[in-house]
């Protein structure tokens, strides 16, 4: 089976092959021309440099004769080294056509260097006539070098005139070839692209028509596509999908019937649960009974028992309200006091409860049953296990945008790992005895109530104690601030 990828790859390779041939030819021709041009230019520049250096030698020699210092002598030596090095470069251009001329050119350079050395020696020996004659001879040789340089360059120009003409002719031929190749290659690529696209689009059109028939609900028509690539495979899968859709329709009808039967079973189950709930003790009846017992205990002068029953009855009545409802911080503190009255009777002197409340914050709304489960958790883990009991501090502090609530104990504390488990709402054994509400439940309700995960925090160290911190926004929750808590 010929894949579409292979067909595309063949087209791309053909185009790339043509482009590579054209690019290689142009690059080769351009590099050849550039090399010839650079070679000629380099010969002219080096020969011109000989002229400049010969004139520089005469100038430095004149400076030394006028002022025979070590610095001027050093400049002469540098000029000498430089012109000899340039002479070696010129000799590399020697060939059969310019052998005689370059030999004369080399002798002139050597003569100039020799005269320069003689002039320096005569100046050092104070032979005035000799070094002046040497300077004059050096000037004359420098002029000969300049004239011969022009002669050599002119000869080079005549020699390379054929090369220039050949380069121009090759450029014109290449331009003509490009003018003919461009439309030819374009026509071939268009023809090849047309044939290629037709072989791909024809089976796709057949598959599109089959999809249109399926969209009209005609699942009885078999999908057939004449192709030998991935489109043929796709058509076969399309036909299998048609068969599967028919099967799925039958299964959906069966599932609908089963769901109907399941719904009827759920209704029967709910009715059974309702009857089971009706058979349980009515919590309101229990609250009324506790209230009656507290009054009876008060009549019989059992005031402490009466107060205990009142606190239990009020806690029960408060817990009968739904947890989804909000309450003011004042109500929560009141319930907390009732709960602590019960615990003080239980622990007597083992429990010390300290309050520090900013009363200006008591109208802030918070989720119902938030404070009591936290304090209850502190009693369970910090007071009960310790024989001498302990202390719990409850603080309400007003801040700029929050009301800060702190519940601190001096119990055994927790490890950092345990703290992170509680903050990440992992399942921990922290349910209360009275309400059955644990810390994780309180954290979840606070996060949902304020739509904020930074409301709850824990600070704890092993052997020192634990502090629970609540940062309650003063604005509260709008929908709850307009509702009145159930009574």
N, C-alpha and C positions, 0 to 999 in steps of 0.2 A: 504494500500500500504506500503510495506516494503521499507524504504529508504536506500540508500547506506550508509548513516551516521549510521543508526542502525546496519547494517551488520558489518561495521568497528568497531563500539562500542562493539558489541558482541565478536569479535575477540580480541580486546584489553583487555576487561574485563577477558576473559578466560586466556590470557597470564599473566595478572597481578595477577589473583587469584592463579595460579600455583606458580608464583614467590614469592608472599606473604607467601604462605604456606612453601615453602622451606626456605625463609629468616627467618620466625618466628621460625621454628624448629632449624635452625642453631644458631640463636641468643639465644634462650632459653638454648640450650645445652652449648653454649660458656659461657653464664652468670653463669650457674650452676657450671661448672668447675672452672671458675675464682673465684667464691665465696668460693668454697671449698679450692682452693689453697691459697687464701688470708687469710682464717681463720687459716689454718695450719701454714702459714708463720708468722702470727701475734702472735700465741702462742709461737713459737720458739723465735721470737724477744723479746717479753716481758720477757720470762724466762731468756734469755741471759742478758737482761737489769738488772735483779735482781742481777746477779753475778757481773756485772760491778759496780753497785751502792753499793753493800756490800764491795767491794774492795776500792771504793772511800771513804766510811765511815772510814775504817781502816786508810787510808792515811790522811784524814782530822783530825782524832783523834790523830794520831802521830804528825801532825803539831801543834796541839793545846797544846799537852803535852810539846813539845820542846819550843814553843813560845805561851803562853796563852794570846793572844790578842783578842780584840773584833771582829776583822775581821775573825780570825780563828774560833772563837766561832760561828759567823754568818754562816760560811761555813758548820760547823757541823749541825746546825739547818736545813739548806737547804737540806743537804744530808739525814737527818732524814725524813723530809717531803716528799722528792722524793721517798725514798724506801718504805715508808708506802703507798703512792699513787700507786706505782707499785704493791705492795702486793695485794691491792684491785682489780687491773686488773687481776692478776693471779688467784684470787679466783673465778672469773667469769667462769673459765674453769673447775670448779669442776663437776665431774660426779661420777657415781657409781664405775667406774673402778679405778679412781685415787683419791678417797676421802681420803683414809688413807695417801697416800703419800703427798697430798697437805696440809693436816692438820699438818704433821710433818714439811713441808716446811714453813708453816705459823708460827709455834712455833719457828723455827730457826731464822726467820726474827725478831720476837718480842724479842727473847733473845739477838740478836745482838743490837737492839735499846736500851734494858735495860742496857746491859753491857756498851754501849757507854755513857749513862747518868751517870752511876756509876763512870766511869773513869773521866768524866768532873767534877763531884762533888768532887772526891778525889783530883784532880789536884788543884781545887780552894781552898781546905783546906790544901794543901801542904802535903798530905799523900802519900809519894813517893812510898812506897811498894804497897799500894792498887791500885794506878792508873796504875802502871807498870803491876801488875797482871791482871787488867781489860783490858789493851791494848793487853796483850798476849792472854787472853780469846777471845777478839773480833777478833783477827787474826785467831784463831782456828775455831771459828764459821763461819767466812767468807769462810774458806776453805771447811767446811762442806756444806755450801750453794752452792758453786761452784760444788762440787761433786754431790750433790743432783739434781742440775739443769741438769747436764749431764744425770743422771739416769732418770729424768722425761722426758727429750727430747728423750732419747732412747726408753722409754716406749711409748711415743706418736708416734714415728716412727713405732713401731711394731703395734700400734693400727690402724694407718692410712694406713698401707700397703695394706689392703683390699680395701680401697678407691682408692688408686693409681691404683691397678689392675683393678678395676671396671671402672675407667675413661679410661684406655687404651683400654679395651675391647669395651666400648661404642664407642670410636673413630674409631676403626677398623670396627665395624658394620655399623657406619654412612658412612664410606668411601665406603664400599661395596654397601650400598643402593644408594649412589650418582652415582656410576659407572653404576648401572642398570637403575636408573631413567633418567640419561642424554640422552641416545639414545632413550629411550621410549618417553620422552617428545618431543624430536626433531622430531621423526617420526610423532607423533600426530599433531604437529604444522605445519609440511610440508604438511600433508594430508589436514588439515583444510584450510591452505592458498591456496592450489591448487583448492579445491572446491569453495572457496570464490572468487578467482580471475576469475575462469571460469564463474561464474554466473554474473560477472560484464563485462568481456571482450566480451562475446558472443553478447549481445545486442549492445555494442559499435561498434563491427565489422559490424553488420547489419546497424547501423546508418551511419557508414563510407562509406559503399557501396552505400547507398542511396544518400549521399552527392556527391559521385563521379558521379553518374548518373545525378544529377542536374548540376554539373559543365560542363557536356557535352551538356547541353541545353535541356535535356529531362524533361520538366516540366509537362508532362502528366502522369508520374508514381507516384502512391500514395506511401507515405512513411509509412511502417508498421514495428514495432519492437515488438517482444514477450518479454515483461518484466513487472514486477510489481513494479518498482521503478522509480526514477527520469528520467532514460533513456527513459521510455515509454512516460513520459510527454514531454521530449525534442523532441522525434520523432513527437508527435502531433504538437508541435510548429513549427517544421521543415516543416511539411506538410502544415501548415497555411502559412508559409513564401513562400513556393512554389506557393500557390494560389495567395498571395499578389504580388509576382514578376510578374506573368502574368498580374495582374491588373495594376501594375506600368508601364509595357511596353506599355500597351494601353494608359495610361495617358501621358507617355512621347511623344508618337507620336502626341497626341492632343496638348500638350504644344508646341512642335516644330512648329506645324502649326500656333498656336497663336503667337509665338515669331516672326515668319516670317511676319505675318500681322502687328505686333507691330513695327517691324523694318521699314516696308514701311511707317507706320504712322509717325515715327520719322523723316524719310527723308523729308516727306511733311512738318512737323513742322519746320525743319531746313531751308527749302527753304522759308517758310513764314517769319521766323525771319530775314533771309538775306534780303528779300525784305523790311522788316520794317526798318532795319538798313540803307539801301540805301536811304530811304526816309528822314532820319534825316540830320541835317546840317553837312557838312563836317568840322571837326575841323581845318584842314589845311586852308580851305577857311576863317574861322574866324581869324586864325593867320595872314594870308596875309592881311585881311581887317584892323586889328589893326595896322599892320606895315604901311599900307598906311595912316591911320588916324594920326599916330604919325608924319610921314613926313609932312603931310599937316599942322598939328599944329605947327611944327617947322618953316615951311615957313611963317605962319601967326604970328610968334614971340610969340607963347604960349609955351615957353620952358618947363615950369613945367608940363603942360598937355602932351607935347610930351614925356618928361621923364617918366611920369606915364604910358602912353600907351606902351612905349618901354619895361618897366619893366613887365607890364601885358603880353605883347606879348612874351617876353622871357620865363616867367614862363609857359605860355601856351605851347610854343614849347618844353620846358623841360619835361612837363607833358605828351606830346604826346608819349614819349618813353616808352617802356614796363617796368613795375616794376621789372621784372625778371633780367633786365640788371644791371650791377654794374656801379658805377661812382667813380671818384677820389674824395678825400676829398676836393680838390681845387674847383671842379665843384659844390659840395654841398654847400660850403661856398659862392661861387659866387651867386648861386640861392637864398641862405638865405639873402644875402645883397640886392638882387633885391626885395625880398619879404618885407624886413624891410623898404626899400625906400617907398614902397606903404603904409605900416602901419604908417610910420612917417608922411606922408601927411594926413592920416586919423586921427591920435591921436594928431598931432602937438607936444605940450610940455608935454602931459600926459605920453608919453612913452620914457624911457631912455634905450638905447641899448648899452651895453659895450662889446667890443671885446678884447680878449687876446689870440692870436694865435701864436703857434710855427710853423713857415712856413716850417720847415724841415719835418713836418709830413703830408703835403698836398698831397703827392703822394700815400697815402694809399687808397686802394679800399674799398668801403662800398656799401651797397644796395642803389639804386636810391631812392630819396625822403625819406630820413631818418631824416635829421635835420629840414627841414622846417615844417613838421607836428608837431614835438615836440615843436618848438618855437611858432607855431600857437596855440597849446593847452595852452601854458603858457599865451599867450595874451588873449585867450577866458576866462580863469578861474582866472587869476591874475591881468589883466589890465582892461578889459572891465567892471567888476562889481564895480571897485573902482573909485570913483568920481575924486580923485586926480591922478589917474593913478598909475604908478609904474616903476620899473626898471627890466631889464633882463640882466644877465651876460652870455656871451658865451665864453668858454675857451677851447683851445686845448693844452694839456700838453703831452710831450713825457715822457714815462716811459721805463723801461728796456725791456719788451717784448710786451707792449701795447701802444696804443695812447689813452690817457684819454680825453674824451669830457664831459664837464660839462655845463648844461643849467640850470641856477638858477634864481629864481624870488623871490620877496619879497611880494608875495600875501598872501592870507588867510591860505594857507597850507592845509594839509589833515590829517585825522585821520589814525592811524595805520591799522585799518580795511580796509579803502579805499586803502591804499598803497598795502596791501596784495592782494586785489582784482585785482588791476592792474598788479601786478607781476605774479599772477596765471592765467592771461589772461581771467578773468571773464568779462562778458559783462558790460561795463561801458559807460556812455554817455560822450565820449571824441572825437567825430569826428570833423575834421576841417571844416571851412566854405569854404575854397578855393579848397582843393583837395578831401575832403570827407574821408581822411585817418586818422584813429584814432591811439591812442597810442598802443592799443592791436595789431593792424595790423603791426605797426613798430616792436614791440617786437617779434611777430611771424616771420617776415621776417629776423630779425637779428639772431634769434635762428637757423633758417633753413640755412641761408647764411653761418654762421660760425660753424654750428653743435655744438653749445655750448649754454647752458641756463644761463651762468653767465656773458653774455655780457651787460645786462641791469640791472640797479639798481635805486632805488628811495630813497631819504632821505627827509623827510618832517615832520614839526611840525606845529600844529594848531596855527595860529597867527604870525608865523615867516616866513614861505615861503617853497618852494619846490625846490629840486635840483635833476635833472635827470642826471645819470652818465652812460656813455657808455665806455666800455673797449674794444677797437677795436684791434684785433691782428695785428701786423705789417705785418705778412706774407699774410694776406687776404685770399682769396679763389683762388686756383691755376687756376681753369678753367676760372674764371673771370679776373684774372690778365693778361691773354693772349688775351682777347677780347677787342675791342674798343667800348666805349659807342656810342649808336646811336646819331646822331646829327640832 
